[in-house]
Amino acid sequence: MPVLTIRIGKGQPLDIKRRLAASLTRAVTEVLDVSPGMVTVLIEEFERDNWATGGELHIDGAGRDKEMPALADLEAFFRKPAAAKPVAPKAQPRKAAAKSPRRR
């Protein structure tokens, strides 16, 4: 019975948490081949004044740079990558024709 614990900053709307739980459950059921009823998702929320990145509290603006936006697009973490275009198999190199024995 998989149990997932997710820690996020406080303030995410309830619909985001619902989508997060549903997405995580879907991913776990696909990978582990278990029923959705077997998956438990626990969401722990932290106040921004109890969370620091790079030595700076999030309440003071840490984590709001290009690499980690304040409210990340959670759905982006669970999107499947686009299917790669099928590549045509390369033609096998032709073998040289067998040489016939020389006549003298």
N, CA, C and O atoms as a GROMACS GRO file, in nm:
protein
  416
    1MET      N    1   0.084  -0.118   0.000
    1MET     CA    2   0.000   0.000   0.000
    1MET      C    3   0.089   0.124   0.000
    1MET      O    4   0.143   0.160   0.104
    2PRO      N    5   0.105   0.191  -0.116
    2PRO     CA    6   0.189   0.310  -0.125
    2PRO      C    7   0.132   0.428  -0.047
    2PRO      O    8   0.012   0.457  -0.055
    3VAL      N    9   0.218   0.496   0.027
    3VAL     CA   10   0.181   0.617   0.098
    3VAL      C   11   0.278   0.726   0.053
    3VAL      O   12   0.399   0.714   0.070
    4LEU      N   13   0.223   0.832  -0.005
    4LEU     CA   14   0.304   0.944  -0.053
    4LEU      C   15   0.284   1.063   0.040
    4LEU      O   16   0.171   1.098   0.074
    5THR      N   17   0.395   1.125   0.081
    5THR     CA   18   0.387   1.246   0.162
    5THR      C   19   0.442   1.360   0.078
    5THR      O   20   0.557   1.356   0.034
    6ILE      N   21   0.361   1.461   0.057
    6ILE     CA   22   0.398   1.577  -0.023
    6ILE      C   23   0.405   1.697   0.070
    6ILE      O   24   0.313   1.720   0.149
    7ARG      N   25   0.512   1.772   0.061
    7ARG     CA   26   0.528   1.893   0.144
    7ARG      C   27   0.525   2.014   0.051
    7ARG      O   28   0.606   2.025  -0.041
    8ILE      N   29   0.432   2.102   0.077
    8ILE     CA   30   0.418   2.222  -0.006
    8ILE      C   31   0.402   2.344   0.084
    8ILE      O   32   0.369   2.332   0.202
    9GLY      N   33   0.425   2.460   0.024
    9GLY     CA   34   0.404   2.585   0.096
    9GLY      C   35   0.255   2.609   0.115
    9GLY      O   36   0.174   2.578   0.028
   10LYS      N   37   0.220   2.663   0.230
   10LYS     CA   38   0.080   2.690   0.262
   10LYS      C   39   0.025   2.793   0.164
   10LYS      O   40   0.095   2.885   0.122
   11GLY      N   41  -0.101   2.776   0.130
   11GLY     CA   42  -0.166   2.875   0.045
   11GLY      C   43  -0.214   2.821  -0.088
   11GLY      O   44  -0.275   2.895  -0.165
   12GLN      N   45  -0.187   2.695  -0.118
   12GLN     CA   46  -0.237   2.639  -0.244
   12GLN      C   47  -0.388   2.620  -0.232
   12GLN      O   48  -0.436   2.572  -0.129
   13PRO      N   49  -0.462   2.656  -0.335
   13PRO     CA   50  -0.608   2.638  -0.331
   13PRO      C   51  -0.646   2.489  -0.325
   13PRO      O   52  -0.568   2.403  -0.364
   14LEU      N   53  -0.764   2.462  -0.275
   14LEU     CA   54  -0.812   2.326  -0.258
   14LEU      C   55  -0.818   2.252  -0.392
   14LEU      O   56  -0.787   2.132  -0.397
   15ASP      N   57  -0.858   2.320  -0.501
   15ASP     CA   58  -0.867   2.251  -0.630
   15ASP      C   59  -0.728   2.207  -0.679
   15ASP      O   60  -0.717   2.104  -0.746
   16ILE      N   61  -0.624   2.283  -0.647
   16ILE     CA   62  -0.487   2.244  -0.683
   16ILE      C   63  -0.448   2.118  -0.605
   16ILE      O   64  -0.388   2.027  -0.661
   17LYS      N   65  -0.482   2.114  -0.478
   17LYS     CA   66  -0.450   1.996  -0.396
   17LYS      C   67  -0.526   1.873  -0.447
   17LYS      O   68  -0.471   1.763  -0.447
   18ARG      N   69  -0.650   1.891  -0.491
   18ARG     CA   70  -0.727   1.779  -0.547
   18ARG      C   71  -0.660   1.726  -0.673
   18ARG      O   72  -0.645   1.605  -0.690
   19ARG      N   73  -0.619   1.818  -0.762
   19ARG     CA   74  -0.552   1.777  -0.886
   19ARG      C   75  -0.419   1.711  -0.857
   19ARG      O   76  -0.383   1.613  -0.922
   20LEU      N   77  -0.346   1.762  -0.758
   20LEU     CA   78  -0.218   1.703  -0.721
   20LEU      C   79  -0.237   1.560  -0.671
   20LEU      O   80  -0.166   1.470  -0.714
   21ALA      N   81  -0.334   1.540  -0.581
   21ALA     CA   82  -0.361   1.407  -0.527
   21ALA      C   83  -0.405   1.311  -0.638
   21ALA      O   84  -0.360   1.196  -0.641
   22ALA      N   85  -0.491   1.356  -0.727
   22ALA     CA   86  -0.538   1.271  -0.837
   22ALA      C   87  -0.424   1.235  -0.931
   22ALA      O   88  -0.413   1.120  -0.974
   23SER      N   89  -0.338   1.333  -0.964
   23SER     CA   90  -0.226   1.309  -1.055
   23SER      C   91  -0.126   1.211  -0.995
   23SER      O   92  -0.078   1.120  -1.063
   24LEU      N   93  -0.094   1.230  -0.868
   24LEU     CA   94   0.000   1.140  -0.801
   24LEU      C   95  -0.057   0.998  -0.794
   24LEU      O   96   0.014   0.900  -0.816
   25THR      N   97  -0.185   0.988  -0.762
   25THR     CA   98  -0.249   0.857  -0.754
   25THR      C   99  -0.245   0.787  -0.889
   25THR      O  100  -0.214   0.668  -0.896
   26ARG      N  101  -0.277   0.860  -0.996
   26ARG     CA  102  -0.272   0.803  -1.131
   26ARG      C  103  -0.133   0.752  -1.164
   26ARG      O  104  -0.117   0.641  -1.216
   27ALA      N  105  -0.031   0.834  -1.135
   27ALA     CA  106   0.107   0.796  -1.166
   27ALA      C  107   0.148   0.669  -1.090
   27ALA      O  108   0.209   0.579  -1.148
   28VAL      N  109   0.114   0.662  -0.962
   28VAL     CA  110   0.152   0.546  -0.881
   28VAL      C  111   0.078   0.421  -0.928
   28VAL      O  112   0.138   0.313  -0.933
   29THR      N  113  -0.050   0.434  -0.962
   29THR     CA  114  -0.125   0.315  -1.006
   29THR      C  115  -0.070   0.262  -1.138
   29THR      O  116  -0.068   0.141  -1.159
   30GLU      N  117  -0.024   0.351  -1.227
   30GLU     CA  118   0.033   0.308  -1.355
   30GLU      C  119   0.167   0.239  -1.335
   30GLU      O  120   0.194   0.135  -1.395
   31VAL      N  121   0.251   0.296  -1.250
   31VAL     CA  122   0.386   0.242  -1.232
   31VAL      C  123   0.387   0.115  -1.148
   31VAL      O  124   0.454   0.018  -1.183
   32LEU      N  125   0.312   0.115  -1.038
   32LEU     CA  126   0.316   0.002  -0.946
   32LEU      C  127   0.206  -0.101  -0.973
   32LEU      O  128   0.204  -0.207  -0.910
   33ASP      N  129   0.117  -0.072  -1.067
   33ASP     CA  130   0.009  -0.162  -1.103
   33ASP      C  131  -0.075  -0.202  -0.981
   33ASP      O  132  -0.097  -0.320  -0.953
   34VAL      N  133  -0.121  -0.097  -0.907
   34VAL     CA  134  -0.209  -0.118  -0.792
   34VAL      C  135  -0.338  -0.041  -0.817
   34VAL      O  136  -0.342   0.046  -0.904
   35SER      N  137  -0.441  -0.073  -0.743
   35SER     CA  138  -0.567  -0.001  -0.760
   35SER      C  139  -0.558   0.135  -0.690
   35SER      O  140  -0.483   0.151  -0.594
   36PRO      N  141  -0.633   0.233  -0.739
   36PRO     CA  142  -0.630   0.366  -0.678
   36PRO      C  143  -0.665   0.365  -0.530
   36PRO      O  144  -0.615   0.449  -0.455
   37GLY      N  145  -0.749   0.273  -0.487
   37GLY     CA  146  -0.787   0.265  -0.346
   37GLY      C  147  -0.673   0.225  -0.255
   37GLY      O  148  -0.682   0.240  -0.133
   38MET      N  149  -0.566   0.174  -0.312
   38MET     CA  150  -0.449   0.133  -0.233
   38MET      C  151  -0.353   0.250  -0.208
   38MET      O  152  -0.266   0.239  -0.122
   39VAL      N  153  -0.368   0.360  -0.280
   39VAL     CA  154  -0.274   0.472  -0.273
   39VAL      C  155  -0.324   0.578  -0.176
   39VAL      O  156  -0.439   0.621  -0.183
   40THR      N  157  -0.236   0.619  -0.083
   40THR     CA  158  -0.268   0.725   0.012
   40THR      C  159  -0.175   0.843  -0.015
   40THR      O  160  -0.053   0.825  -0.027
   41VAL      N  161  -0.231   0.963  -0.023
   41VAL     CA  162  -0.152   1.085  -0.044
   41VAL      C  163  -0.173   1.175   0.078
   41VAL      O  164  -0.285   1.211   0.110
   42LEU      N  165  -0.063   1.210   0.144
   42LEU     CA  166  -0.067   1.303   0.257
   42LEU      C  167  -0.005   1.434   0.213
   42LEU      O  168   0.107   1.436   0.161
   43ILE      N  169  -0.076   1.543   0.232
   43ILE     CA  170  -0.024   1.675   0.194
   43ILE      C  171   0.005   1.753   0.322
   43ILE      O  172  -0.085   1.782   0.400
   44GLU      N  173   0.132   1.786   0.340
   44GLU     CA  174   0.174   1.867   0.455
   44GLU      C  175   0.202   2.008   0.405
   44GLU      O  176   0.275   2.027   0.308
   45GLU      N  177   0.143   2.105   0.472
   45GLU     CA  178   0.164   2.244   0.433
   45GLU      C  179   0.254   2.314   0.535
   45GLU      O  180   0.243   2.293   0.656
   46PHE      N  181   0.344   2.396   0.483
   46PHE     CA  182   0.435   2.471   0.569
   46PHE      C  183   0.416   2.620   0.546
   46PHE      O  184   0.398   2.666   0.434
   47GLU      N  185   0.420   2.693   0.654
   47GLU     CA  186   0.417   2.839   0.644
   47GLU      C  187   0.548   2.884   0.578
   47GLU      O  188   0.653   2.821   0.598
   48ARG      N  189   0.542   2.990   0.502
   48ARG     CA  190   0.661   3.040   0.433
   48ARG      C  191   0.769   3.087   0.531
   48ARG      O  192   0.887   3.091   0.495
   49ASP      N  193   0.730   3.123   0.654
   49ASP     CA  194   0.832   3.167   0.750
   49ASP      C  195   0.901   3.048   0.818
   49ASP      O  196   0.991   3.068   0.899
   50ASN      N  197   0.859   2.925   0.786
   50ASN     CA  198   0.924   2.805   0.838
   50ASN      C  199   0.996   2.728   0.727
   50ASN      O  200   1.028   2.610   0.744
   51TRP      N  201   1.022   2.794   0.613
   51TRP     CA  202   1.078   2.725   0.499
   51TRP      C  203   1.183   2.818   0.437
   51TRP      O  204   1.154   2.933   0.405
   52ALA      N  205   1.303   2.766   0.421
   52ALA     CA  206   1.411   2.847   0.364
   52ALA      C  207   1.478   2.771   0.250
   52ALA      O  208   1.487   2.649   0.252
   53THR      N  209   1.524   2.845   0.151
   53THR     CA  210   1.602   2.791   0.041
   53THR      C  211   1.722   2.881   0.021
   53THR      O  212   1.709   3.003   0.013
   54GLY      N  213   1.839   2.821   0.012
   54GLY     CA  214   1.960   2.900  -0.008
   54GLY      C  215   1.989   2.994   0.108
   54GLY      O  216   2.051   3.098   0.090
   55GLY      N  217   1.945   2.957   0.227
   55GLY     CA  218   1.971   3.038   0.346
   55GLY      C  219   1.875   3.154   0.364
   55GLY      O  220   1.893   3.234   0.456
   56GLU      N  221   1.775   3.165   0.279
   56GLU     CA  222   1.680   3.276   0.288
   56GLU      C  223   1.539   3.221   0.305
   56GLU      O  224   1.496   3.132   0.231
   57LEU      N  225   1.466   3.274   0.404
   57LEU     CA  226   1.328   3.231   0.426
   57LEU      C  227   1.241   3.266   0.306
   57LEU      O  228   1.259   3.370   0.243
   58HIS      N  229   1.148   3.179   0.275
   58HIS     CA  230   1.058   3.204   0.162
   58HIS      C  231   0.971   3.326   0.186
   58HIS      O  232   0.932   3.394   0.090
   59ILE      N  233   0.941   3.355   0.310
   59ILE     CA  234   0.860   3.474   0.339
   59ILE      C  235   0.935   3.601   0.299
   59ILE      O  236   0.874   3.705   0.273
   60ASP      N  237   1.070   3.592   0.293
   60ASP     CA  238   1.152   3.705   0.253
   60ASP      C  239   1.179   3.708   0.103
   60ASP      O  240   1.253   3.793   0.055
   61GLY      N  241   1.119   3.616   0.030
   61GLY     CA  242   1.132   3.618  -0.116
   61GLY      C  243   1.219   3.508  -0.173
   61GLY      O  244   1.240   3.507  -0.294
   62ALA      N  245   1.270   3.415  -0.094
   62ALA     CA  246   1.352   3.306  -0.147
   62ALA      C  247   1.268   3.217  -0.236
   62ALA      O  248   1.147   3.202  -0.214
   63GLY      N  249   1.331   3.158  -0.336
   63GLY     CA  250   1.263   3.064  -0.423
   63GLY      C  251   1.175   3.130  -0.528
   63GLY      O  252   1.093   3.063  -0.590
   64ARG      N  253   1.192   3.259  -0.548
   64ARG     CA  254   1.109   3.326  -0.649
   64ARG      C  255   1.190   3.371  -0.768
   64ARG      O  256   1.163   3.475  -0.829
   65ASP      N  257   1.290   3.292  -0.802
   65ASP     CA  258   1.370   3.326  -0.919
   65ASP      C  259   1.322   3.246  -1.039
   65ASP      O  260   1.220   3.177  -1.032
   66LYS      N  261   1.396   3.254  -1.150
   66LYS     CA  262   1.356   3.186  -1.273
   66LYS      C  263   1.350   3.035  -1.255
   66LYS      O  264   1.265   2.969  -1.315
   67GLU      N  265   1.439   2.980  -1.174
   67GLU     CA  266   1.447   2.835  -1.160
   67GLU      C  267   1.332   2.778  -1.078
   67GLU      O  268   1.293   2.663  -1.099
   68MET      N  269   1.277   2.855  -0.984
   68MET     CA  270   1.172   2.803  -0.898
   68MET      C  271   1.069   2.912  -0.873
   68MET      O  272   1.079   2.985  -0.774
   69PRO      N  273   0.968   2.926  -0.961
   69PRO     CA  274   0.868   3.030  -0.940
   69PRO      C  275   0.789   3.005  -0.812
   69PRO      O  276   0.781   2.893  -0.763
   70ALA      N  277   0.731   3.112  -0.760
   70ALA     CA  278   0.660   3.102  -0.632
   70ALA      C  279   0.550   2.997  -0.636
   70ALA      O  280   0.541   2.915  -0.545
   71LEU      N  281   0.467   2.999  -0.737
   71LEU     CA  282   0.362   2.898  -0.751
   71LEU      C  283   0.388   2.822  -0.881
   71LEU      O  284   0.342   2.862  -0.988
   72ALA      N  285   0.460   2.714  -0.869
   72ALA     CA  286   0.497   2.635  -0.987
   72ALA      C  287   0.373   2.572  -1.050
   72ALA      O  288   0.273   2.548  -0.983
   73ASP      N  289   0.382   2.546  -1.179
   73ASP     CA  290   0.275   2.478  -1.250
   73ASP      C  291   0.282   2.330  -1.213
   73ASP      O  292   0.360   2.255  -1.272
   74LEU      N  293   0.202   2.289  -1.116
   74LEU     CA  294   0.208   2.152  -1.066
   74LEU      C  295   0.173   2.050  -1.173
   74LEU      O  296   0.227   1.940  -1.174
   75GLU      N  297   0.083   2.087  -1.264
   75GLU     CA  298   0.044   1.994  -1.369
   75GLU      C  299   0.162   1.960  -1.459
   75GLU      O  300   0.168   1.849  -1.513
   76ALA      N  301   0.256   2.053  -1.475
   76ALA     CA  302   0.370   2.028  -1.563
   76ALA      C  303   0.454   1.911  -1.514
   76ALA      O  304   0.518   1.843  -1.594
   77PHE      N  305   0.455   1.886  -1.384
   77PHE     CA  306   0.533   1.776  -1.330
   77PHE      C  307   0.474   1.641  -1.367
   77PHE      O  308   0.544   1.539  -1.362
   78PHE      N  309   0.347   1.637  -1.403
   78PHE     CA  310   0.279   1.510  -1.425
   78PHE      C  311   0.238   1.488  -1.570
   78PHE      O  312   0.176   1.386  -1.601
   79ARG      N  313   0.270   1.581  -1.659
   79ARG     CA  314   0.238   1.562  -1.800
   79ARG      C  315   0.334   1.461  -1.860
   79ARG      O  316   0.454   1.463  -1.834
   80LYS      N  317   0.278   1.374  -1.941
   80LYS     CA  318   0.363   1.279  -2.011
   80LYS      C  319   0.429   1.352  -2.127
   80LYS      O  320   0.366   1.435  -2.192
   81PRO      N  321   0.557   1.322  -2.153
   81PRO     CA  322   0.623   1.388  -2.266
   81PRO      C  323   0.556   1.348  -2.396
   81PRO      O  324   0.502   1.238  -2.408
   82ALA      N  325   0.561   1.438  -2.492
   82ALA     CA  326   0.501   1.409  -2.622
   82ALA      C  327   0.572   1.289  -2.683
   82ALA      O  328   0.693   1.271  -2.668
   83ALA      N  329   0.495   1.208  -2.753
   83ALA     CA  330   0.553   1.088  -2.815
   83ALA      C  331   0.651   1.132  -2.923
   83ALA      O  332   0.623   1.221  -3.003
   84ALA      N  333   0.764   1.068  -2.924
   84ALA     CA  334   0.865   1.098  -3.025
   84ALA      C  335   0.818   1.045  -3.160
   84ALA      O  336   0.751   0.942  -3.167
   85LYS      N  337   0.853   1.117  -3.265
   85LYS     CA  338   0.817   1.073  -3.398
   85LYS      C  339   0.894   0.944  -3.428
   85LYS      O  340   1.013   0.935  -3.399
   86PRO      N  341   0.825   0.846  -3.486
   86PRO     CA  342   0.897   0.722  -3.517
   86PRO      C  343   1.006   0.748  -3.621
   86PRO      O  344   0.986   0.820  -3.718
   87VAL      N  345   1.117   0.688  -3.597
   87VAL     CA  346   1.230   0.705  -3.687
   87VAL      C  347   1.236   0.583  -3.777
   87VAL      O  348   1.232   0.469  -3.731
   88ALA      N  349   1.245   0.610  -3.907
   88ALA     CA  350   1.253   0.499  -4.002
   88ALA      C  351   1.383   0.424  -3.979
   88ALA      O  352   1.488   0.486  -3.961
   89PRO      N  353   1.377   0.292  -3.981
   89PRO     CA  354   1.501   0.217  -3.959
   89PRO      C  355   1.600   0.245  -4.071
   89PRO      O  356   1.561   0.262  -4.187
   90LYS      N  357   1.724   0.249  -4.036
   90LYS     CA  358   1.828   0.273  -4.135
   90LYS      C  359   1.842   0.150  -4.223
   90LYS      O  360   1.829   0.037  -4.176
   91ALA      N  361   1.868   0.175  -4.349
   91ALA     CA  362   1.887   0.063  -4.442
   91ALA      C  363   2.016  -0.009  -4.405
   91ALA      O  364   2.118   0.052  -4.373
   92GLN      N  365   2.009  -0.141  -4.411
   92GLN     CA  366   2.128  -0.221  -4.382
   92GLN      C  367   2.226  -0.206  -4.498
   92GLN      O  368   2.186  -0.205  -4.614
   93PRO      N  369   2.355  -0.193  -4.465
   93PRO     CA  370   2.452  -0.183  -4.575
   93PRO      C  371   2.451  -0.313  -4.655
   93PRO      O  372   2.442  -0.423  -4.600
   94ARG      N  373   2.462  -0.296  -4.785
   94ARG     CA  374   2.462  -0.414  -4.872
   94ARG      C  375   2.595  -0.485  -4.862
   94ARG      O  376   2.701  -0.425  -4.853
   95LYS      N  377   2.584  -0.614  -4.865
   95LYS     CA  378   2.706  -0.694  -4.866
   95LYS      C  379   2.760  -0.695  -5.009
   95LYS      O  380   2.685  -0.695  -5.106
   96ALA      N  381   2.890  -0.697  -5.017
   96ALA     CA  382   2.951  -0.703  -5.150
   96ALA      C  383   2.914  -0.836  -5.214
   96ALA      O  384   2.909  -0.940  -5.148
   97ALA      N  385   2.890  -0.831  -5.344
   97ALA     CA  386   2.855  -0.954  -5.415
   97ALA      C  387   2.972  -1.051  -5.407
   97ALA      O  388   3.089  -1.011  -5.412
   98ALA      N  389   2.940  -1.177  -5.395
   98ALA     CA  390   3.044  -1.278  -5.390
   98ALA      C  391   3.118  -1.279  -5.522
   98ALA      O  392   3.058  -1.277  -5.630
   99LYS      N  393   3.250  -1.283  -5.512
   99LYS     CA  394   3.331  -1.283  -5.634
   99LYS      C  395   3.336  -1.424  -5.689
   99LYS      O  396   3.355  -1.522  -5.618
  100SER      N  397   3.317  -1.428  -5.818
  100SER     CA  398   3.328  -1.560  -5.880
  100SER      C  399   3.477  -1.593  -5.899
  100SER      O  400   3.558  -1.503  -5.922
  101PRO      N  401   3.510  -1.718  -5.891
  101PRO     CA  402   3.653  -1.755  -5.906
  101PRO      C  403   3.700  -1.715  -6.047
  101PRO      O  404   3.627  -1.730  -6.144
  102ARG      N  405   3.820  -1.665  -6.055
  102ARG     CA  406   3.878  -1.624  -6.183
  102ARG      C  407   3.914  -1.746  -6.267
  102ARG      O  408   3.963  -1.848  -6.217
  103ARG      N  409   3.891  -1.733  -6.389
  103ARG     CA  410   3.932  -1.840  -6.478
  103ARG      C  411   4.067  -1.804  -6.536
  103ARG      O  412   4.093  -1.688  -6.568
  104ARG      N  413   4.151  -1.902  -6.548
  104ARG     CA  414   4.285  -1.876  -6.605
  104ARG      C  415   4.295  -1.929  -6.740
  104ARG      O  416   4.400  -1.917  -6.803
   0.00000   0.00000   0.00000
